[in-house]
Amino acid sequence: MPYYRQVGEIPHKRHTAFRKPGGGLYAEELMGVEGFSADSALLYHRGLPTAIVDAVTVEEDRGSLTPNLPLKPRAFKTQDLKFGDADAVTDRRRLFGNHDVTIGFVTATAPSPLYRNAAGDELFYVQGGSATVETSYGSLEIGDGDYLVLPTSCTYRVLPHGEVGLFILEARGHIGPPKRYLSAKGQFLEHSPYCERDIRGPSAPLVVDGEDVEVLVRHRAGLTRYTYATHPFDVVGWDGCLYPWVFNIDDFEPITGRVHQPPPVHQTFEGPNFVVCSFCPRKVDYHQDSIPVPYNHANVDSDELMFYVRGNYEARKGSGIGVGSLSLHPSGFTHGPQPGAAEASIGAEFFDETAVMVDTFAPLELGEAADASEDPGYAWTWSKRGPKE
């Protein structure tokens, strides 16, 4: 995260004796990325963060990924995915993936186990409902429209308030604001569509007692379940620039122009070989002859995945796309508005639509949840007819 935060009690100087009321030392833990050359946080534990009493390999079957063959545009309905008494960690279903990012969805109702992703950052988008996310840095409340960034190796658990829908990206690296939005010292610049005032982080320590506490850890070789001698939520204070944070899509300030603006003006996050954009309700193009919906375009270097989360998406009218739908427009396919949408949009002054877009620079392959939720007729909605039988 681009700016410094302090929560709870910490000593005046780092790496110095910080004692408990009884006289013993708090255990200092440095959480740092990119080998001591980038963001970090110092956390002060009541117990030892190194004290494990067991470690067990956990088998996992997420199903295989299959290439997008034949190459074609596809649409999916997350609202058709079935979940029982699901939790946000072990029951998320994989929609898409490549070697840079895994994209999934879950409708969670049950508390998750304690979990740590040591292979990369995670990004949640909340598609309805709310939850408390407890972390070693403190608790965060998330609700409809919130993005939650969980940094690599942040231990957390998700406690739904009833039912919560989560669109989840698991990166093989780090997720943050686009570099062009930030000054050399990490402050959001004036042209950025959001800033520090829009961001929520933990505000108080979360201290939980416990012994022999299990934590599920994803790492670069698979999954391991550690048993810790004491509860990992025992941090009395921390400071630094690496921590979980929340940003709501409604706080994104749309950038508009006299004619249609390209997708980079909607960019919200960047990750390793992918970007995330937020399309929000906005005043649209105001040239007297402007066509507000997107022009036909070919993503020659990327696959475009669009998650439709609220409102009416003007460019997709007549395609079967609705709230909860996903469209995948791959590199090699020219895509654009549905027939008649361009003409119908002329004269429009405002679009009431909200969508999350993920563009990946490596092809996205299809997971089991994509197979279970695909709309087989979407590819033919521009021509109004499909293959001859």
Backbone torsions as a table, in degrees:
resi	resn	phi	psi	omega
1	MET	NA	146.7	-169.2
2	PRO	-76.4	-7.9	-178.7
3	TYR	-138.3	161.0	-171.7
4	TYR	-77.0	143.8	176.8
5	ARG	-141.6	144.0	175.2
6	GLN	-126.3	132.9	179.6
7	VAL	-133.2	133.8	175.9
8	GLY	75.0	-158.0	-176.5
9	GLU	-94.6	134.2	174.8
10	ILE	-141.7	157.3	177.5
11	PRO	-75.6	164.4	-178.9
12	HIS	-63.3	-39.2	-180.0
13	LYS	-119.1	142.0	176.7
14	ARG	-71.9	154.9	177.6
15	HIS	59.1	33.9	174.2
16	THR	-122.6	165.5	-176.9
17	ALA	-62.5	122.6	177.0
18	PHE	-126.3	110.1	-167.4
19	ARG	-103.7	147.2	174.4
20	LYS	-73.0	164.5	177.6
21	PRO	-54.9	-31.2	179.4
22	GLY	-82.4	-6.9	175.8
23	GLY	111.6	-21.5	178.7
24	GLY	-73.3	165.7	-179.2
25	LEU	-83.5	138.6	162.9
26	TYR	-69.7	146.8	-179.6
27	ALA	-89.7	120.3	-178.9
28	GLU	-85.2	135.5	177.6
29	GLU	-130.2	122.9	174.4
30	LEU	-93.6	122.4	171.6
31	MET	-105.1	109.8	-176.2
32	GLY	-136.7	150.5	-179.5
33	VAL	-114.0	158.7	176.4
34	GLU	57.0	43.6	169.9
35	GLY	58.6	52.2	177.0
36	PHE	67.4	15.4	-177.0
37	SER	-118.4	9.8	179.9
38	ALA	-143.0	-156.5	-172.4
39	ASP	-61.5	150.0	178.4
40	SER	-153.6	168.8	172.6
41	ALA	-141.9	148.0	174.5
42	LEU	-109.4	122.4	-178.7
43	LEU	-114.4	143.5	-177.8
44	TYR	-116.8	112.3	-173.8
45	HIS	-99.5	148.4	171.3
46	ARG	-72.2	-37.5	177.9
47	GLY	-108.8	-178.8	179.9
48	LEU	-83.6	122.7	177.1
49	PRO	-71.7	-4.6	179.4
50	THR	-97.4	-6.9	-168.8
51	ALA	-86.9	92.4	174.1
52	ILE	-105.6	148.1	179.5
53	VAL	-114.9	-7.7	177.5
54	ASP	-160.8	153.0	175.4
55	ALA	-147.4	123.4	-174.2
56	VAL	-130.4	133.0	174.1
57	THR	-68.6	136.0	179.3
58	VAL	-113.4	123.9	177.8
59	GLU	-78.2	144.3	-178.8
60	GLU	-141.4	138.4	175.5
61	ASP	-129.6	98.9	177.0
62	ARG	-89.4	1.8	-174.9
63	GLY	81.2	166.8	-177.8
64	SER	-87.0	160.2	170.7
65	LEU	-100.0	139.2	179.7
66	THR	-120.8	140.4	179.5
67	PRO	-62.1	155.7	177.0
68	ASN	-77.3	78.2	-179.4
69	LEU	-127.6	134.2	-8.3
70	PRO	-62.4	152.8	-179.8
71	LEU	-65.1	120.0	178.9
72	LYS	-161.7	159.9	172.9
73	PRO	-69.1	146.3	-177.3
74	ARG	-138.4	156.0	175.8
75	ALA	-132.9	151.5	-174.4
76	PHE	-141.0	154.8	-178.2
77	LYS	-122.9	100.2	178.5
78	THR	-63.6	-24.2	180.0
79	GLN	-68.0	-14.7	177.7
80	ASP	-90.8	-8.4	179.7
81	LEU	-73.6	136.2	-176.1
82	LYS	-101.0	132.3	176.1
83	PHE	-132.1	139.4	174.5
84	GLY	-89.0	-130.7	176.5
85	ASP	-83.2	77.5	-167.3
86	ALA	-95.2	151.7	170.7
87	ASP	-112.8	164.8	-169.7
88	ALA	-78.7	-6.4	-178.6
89	VAL	-107.6	-60.2	-171.9
90	THR	-83.7	-13.4	-176.2
91	ASP	-111.7	6.5	174.9
92	ARG	-65.1	141.4	-177.3
93	ARG	-108.9	136.4	-174.8
94	ARG	-82.8	122.9	176.6
95	LEU	-91.2	-49.0	-174.0
96	PHE	-146.2	165.0	175.5
97	GLY	-172.9	160.7	167.8
98	ASN	-151.9	-167.6	-175.6
99	HIS	-75.5	-5.2	-180.0
100	ASP	-103.1	-30.9	-172.1
101	VAL	-154.5	144.7	170.7
102	THR	-114.1	133.8	-176.3
103	ILE	-120.3	126.4	-177.2
104	GLY	-141.5	-179.3	-179.4
105	PHE	-147.3	147.3	173.5
106	VAL	-150.1	142.1	165.9
107	THR	-105.7	105.0	-170.6
108	ALA	-101.9	140.8	175.3
109	THR	-128.6	-16.0	-174.9
110	ALA	-109.3	152.5	175.4
111	PRO	-61.7	141.7	177.8
112	SER	-86.6	161.2	169.5
113	PRO	-69.6	165.1	169.5
114	LEU	-63.9	135.7	-169.3
115	TYR	-144.3	145.6	176.2
116	ARG	-139.7	123.8	175.6
117	ASN	-99.1	102.9	-179.3
118	ALA	-92.3	5.0	-179.6
119	ALA	-96.9	-12.5	-179.4
120	GLY	166.0	173.1	178.0
121	ASP	-71.7	157.7	172.9
122	GLU	-121.9	148.1	175.3
123	LEU	-127.8	122.0	174.0
124	PHE	-101.5	142.0	162.8
125	TYR	-119.0	128.4	-176.0
126	VAL	-88.6	112.4	178.8
127	GLN	-103.2	71.9	178.4
128	GLY	93.2	141.7	178.9
129	GLY	86.3	-170.5	-177.8
130	SER	-153.9	165.2	-178.8
131	ALA	-161.1	159.2	166.1
132	THR	-99.2	130.3	175.0
133	VAL	-109.7	109.4	177.4
134	GLU	-88.2	133.5	-180.0
135	THR	-135.9	168.2	176.4
136	SER	-66.7	-12.7	177.6
137	TYR	-94.0	-10.8	-174.3
138	GLY	130.9	-179.7	-177.2
139	SER	-97.5	150.6	175.2
140	LEU	-132.7	137.1	173.4
141	GLU	-95.7	130.3	178.7
142	ILE	-124.4	147.2	179.9
143	GLY	-147.8	-171.7	-173.1
144	ASP	-52.2	128.6	177.4
145	GLY	87.2	-3.2	180.0
146	ASP	-80.0	137.3	161.4
147	TYR	-94.7	138.4	174.5
148	LEU	-124.7	121.4	176.0
149	VAL	-100.0	121.3	178.5
150	LEU	-111.5	112.0	-176.1
151	PRO	-69.8	156.8	178.2
152	THR	-47.1	132.7	175.2
153	SER	70.1	13.7	171.2
154	CYS	-75.0	120.7	176.5
155	THR	-80.5	130.4	-176.0
156	TYR	-151.7	167.3	166.8
157	ARG	-146.2	151.7	-176.5
158	VAL	-110.4	125.2	179.8
159	LEU	-115.5	97.3	-177.8
160	PRO	-66.5	147.2	169.9
161	HIS	-99.2	86.5	-171.9
162	GLY	82.8	-116.1	-177.3
163	GLU	-117.5	136.7	177.3
164	VAL	-136.9	131.3	176.4
165	GLY	-95.6	130.7	-176.8
166	LEU	-129.4	122.1	170.8
167	PHE	-95.5	119.7	-164.9
168	ILE	-124.0	129.8	171.9
169	LEU	-109.8	129.4	174.1
170	GLU	-113.5	112.1	-174.9
171	ALA	-93.0	155.2	169.1
172	ARG	-96.5	55.2	-175.6
173	GLY	161.3	-149.2	-170.2
174	HIS	-116.0	146.3	-178.1
175	ILE	-117.0	132.3	178.8
176	GLY	-161.8	-177.7	177.1
177	PRO	-63.9	151.2	176.3
178	PRO	-58.1	139.8	-177.2
179	LYS	-60.7	-29.5	-177.9
180	ARG	-70.7	-12.3	177.0
181	TYR	-84.6	-9.7	-168.7
182	LEU	-115.4	147.3	172.1
183	SER	-74.1	174.0	178.4
184	ALA	-61.2	-24.8	179.9
185	LYS	-99.8	6.4	172.8
186	GLY	94.4	7.2	176.9
187	GLN	-83.8	142.4	174.5
188	PHE	-64.6	133.5	-179.4
189	LEU	-84.4	168.2	-174.7
190	GLU	-64.1	-28.2	-178.7
191	HIS	-84.8	-4.4	-179.7
192	SER	-68.4	138.7	179.9
193	PRO	-77.5	-0.2	169.2
194	TYR	-151.9	168.0	-176.0
195	CYS	-149.6	-175.9	-175.5
196	GLU	-56.0	-32.8	-177.6
197	ARG	-66.3	-19.5	-178.1
198	ASP	-89.0	-5.1	-170.3
199	ILE	-103.3	135.9	176.3
200	ARG	-112.5	133.8	174.4
201	GLY	-127.1	175.0	176.3
202	PRO	-59.2	142.1	-177.0
203	SER	-116.7	-10.3	-179.6
204	ALA	-149.7	149.7	177.5
205	PRO	-64.8	155.5	172.7
206	LEU	-118.1	112.5	-177.5
207	VAL	-117.5	118.4	-177.1
208	VAL	-124.5	132.0	176.1
209	ASP	-82.1	150.1	176.4
210	GLY	170.0	153.8	176.1
211	GLU	-128.1	150.4	178.9
212	ASP	50.6	62.1	-173.9
213	VAL	-100.9	128.0	-177.9
214	GLU	-87.0	138.6	176.0
215	VAL	-133.1	124.4	176.7
216	LEU	-84.6	126.6	-174.7
217	VAL	-121.2	122.3	170.8
218	ARG	-91.6	129.4	179.7
219	HIS	-135.8	-178.9	-171.1
220	ARG	-69.7	-13.3	178.7
221	ALA	-105.0	-5.4	-179.5
222	GLY	147.0	-138.0	-179.1
223	LEU	-126.2	138.2	174.7
224	THR	-133.8	141.3	173.5
225	ARG	-105.5	113.4	174.6
226	TYR	-88.7	148.8	164.9
227	THR	-114.2	118.1	-178.8
228	TYR	-93.4	145.8	179.3
229	ALA	-63.0	-36.2	178.5
230	THR	-130.7	166.4	-176.2
231	HIS	-68.5	132.8	179.1
232	PRO	-67.9	-17.6	175.4
233	PHE	-86.8	69.3	-178.8
234	ASP	-132.6	28.1	-175.8
235	VAL	-87.2	121.3	-179.6
236	VAL	-89.2	-15.6	178.3
237	GLY	-174.3	157.0	177.4
238	TRP	-158.8	161.2	171.4
239	ASP	-151.0	161.8	178.6
240	GLY	139.6	-165.0	-175.8
241	CYS	-118.9	12.1	178.7
242	LEU	-120.2	109.9	-177.1
243	TYR	-166.3	162.2	176.5
244	PRO	-72.6	146.1	-179.3
245	TRP	-149.6	158.0	-174.2
246	VAL	-123.3	139.5	174.7
247	PHE	-139.9	129.3	-178.4
248	ASN	-91.8	138.2	-177.1
249	ILE	-60.6	-27.8	179.4
250	ASP	-70.9	-12.2	176.5
251	ASP	-92.9	1.2	174.8
252	PHE	-78.1	128.1	-178.0
253	GLU	-94.9	108.0	-175.8
254	PRO	-62.9	143.6	175.7
255	ILE	-104.8	121.7	-176.8
256	THR	-122.9	172.1	-179.5
257	GLY	-153.0	-179.8	179.9
258	ARG	-65.8	-32.7	175.4
259	VAL	-124.3	172.4	-172.2
260	HIS	-58.7	131.6	-179.6
261	GLN	-93.1	145.6	-177.9
262	PRO	-74.9	162.2	-175.8
263	PRO	-55.0	-31.7	-179.1
264	PRO	-56.8	-22.0	178.5
265	VAL	-69.7	-15.3	-180.0
266	HIS	-97.3	3.1	-174.1
267	GLN	-64.3	137.4	-177.1
268	THR	-119.1	-39.9	-179.8
269	PHE	-137.7	161.1	168.5
270	GLU	-131.5	146.0	176.5
271	GLY	-135.0	-173.8	179.7
272	PRO	-67.6	106.2	178.4
273	ASN	63.6	30.2	169.9
274	PHE	-155.7	159.8	174.7
275	VAL	-130.4	158.0	175.8
276	VAL	-124.4	130.7	-178.9
277	CYS	-122.1	153.7	178.6
278	SER	-119.6	116.5	174.7
279	PHE	-98.1	116.6	-171.0
280	CYS	-119.5	160.8	174.1
281	PRO	-53.2	134.3	-171.9
282	ARG	-160.5	155.9	166.9
283	LYS	-69.5	133.6	-174.8
284	VAL	-101.7	-178.4	-169.7
285	ASP	-48.3	137.2	-171.7
286	TYR	-119.7	14.4	165.8
287	HIS	-67.1	145.2	-174.2
288	GLN	-61.1	-25.8	-179.5
289	ASP	-112.2	16.2	-174.3
290	SER	-67.6	150.4	171.9
291	ILE	-109.8	106.2	-170.5
292	PRO	-67.8	-29.6	-178.9
293	VAL	-76.7	160.6	-177.9
294	PRO	-61.8	149.9	171.8
295	TYR	-79.0	162.3	174.8
296	ASN	-62.2	135.5	-178.2
297	HIS	-149.5	152.6	178.3
298	ALA	-112.0	123.3	175.7
299	ASN	-84.3	85.7	-170.7
300	VAL	-70.9	-20.1	-178.6
301	ASP	-118.7	5.3	-175.5
302	SER	-153.2	157.4	168.1
303	ASP	-93.4	140.4	-179.6
304	GLU	-112.2	120.1	176.8
305	LEU	-113.7	123.7	-178.9
306	MET	-117.7	127.5	177.7
307	PHE	-109.8	116.6	-174.2
308	TYR	-91.9	114.0	-167.6
309	VAL	-110.7	-23.9	179.1
310	ARG	-157.6	158.4	168.8
311	GLY	78.8	-157.9	-178.1
312	ASN	-121.5	116.5	-176.5
313	TYR	-88.4	105.3	-169.0
314	GLU	-58.3	-40.3	-175.0
315	ALA	-69.7	-16.6	-174.6
316	ARG	-107.8	8.4	-179.8
317	LYS	-58.7	132.5	-179.5
318	GLY	89.9	2.2	-176.6
319	SER	-100.4	-7.9	-173.8
320	GLY	89.1	-2.3	178.8
321	ILE	-73.5	134.9	176.5
322	GLY	-144.3	-175.7	178.9
323	VAL	-60.9	128.4	-176.4
324	GLY	97.1	-8.2	-180.0
325	SER	-82.6	158.6	172.9
326	LEU	-126.1	141.0	169.7
327	SER	-120.1	140.8	177.3
328	LEU	-119.3	114.6	178.2
329	HIS	-114.7	104.4	-170.1
330	PRO	-84.6	160.0	169.8
331	SER	-55.7	135.2	-177.6
332	GLY	101.9	-8.8	178.3
333	PHE	-121.8	125.9	174.8
334	THR	-82.6	125.3	-178.5
335	HIS	-126.8	165.2	-177.7
336	GLY	-175.5	-168.4	-176.9
337	PRO	-64.8	156.6	177.4
338	GLN	-66.6	157.9	-179.9
339	PRO	-54.0	130.7	178.8
340	GLY	88.8	-14.6	-175.8
341	ALA	-69.3	-36.1	-179.3
342	ALA	-63.4	-49.2	179.9
343	GLU	-62.5	-42.7	-176.9
344	ALA	-66.7	-24.1	-176.6
345	SER	-82.4	-15.4	-177.6
346	ILE	-61.8	129.5	-178.7
347	GLY	93.5	-11.0	177.7
348	ALA	-65.7	143.6	-179.4
349	GLU	-111.4	-17.2	-175.1
350	PHE	-151.1	136.4	173.7
351	PHE	-111.4	124.0	177.6
352	ASP	-99.3	80.5	-175.6
353	GLU	-144.5	145.3	176.2
354	THR	-136.0	129.3	-179.6
355	ALA	-149.4	151.9	174.6
356	VAL	-110.6	125.2	-179.2
357	MET	-113.2	137.2	173.8
358	VAL	-121.2	119.5	174.6
359	ASP	-107.6	125.1	179.9
360	THR	-114.1	142.7	-178.2
361	PHE	-91.7	-3.5	168.0
362	ALA	-114.8	148.1	-176.7
363	PRO	-58.6	140.7	173.9
364	LEU	-86.0	132.4	172.8
365	GLU	-100.9	162.9	-171.3
366	LEU	-98.4	133.5	176.8
367	GLY	-99.0	-177.2	-174.6
368	GLU	-64.7	-33.4	-179.4
369	ALA	-71.0	-29.7	174.1
370	ALA	-67.3	-44.3	178.2
371	ASP	-60.0	-35.1	-175.9
372	ALA	-79.4	-13.4	-172.1
373	SER	-127.4	10.3	-174.4
374	GLU	-73.6	141.5	170.1
375	ASP	-91.4	105.8	-171.4
376	PRO	-68.5	-16.5	-177.0
377	GLY	-93.8	-1.9	-171.9
378	TYR	-61.4	-40.4	-174.4
379	ALA	-59.4	-23.6	-174.1
380	TRP	-100.7	9.3	-174.5
381	THR	-72.9	-18.0	176.2
382	TRP	-79.8	-36.8	-177.8
383	SER	-90.3	-17.1	-178.8
384	LYS	68.3	15.5	173.0
385	ARG	-156.2	151.2	-177.9
386	GLY	-110.4	-164.0	-178.9
387	PRO	-61.0	146.5	175.8
388	LYS	-74.9	136.1	-180.0
389	GLU	-87.8	NA	NA
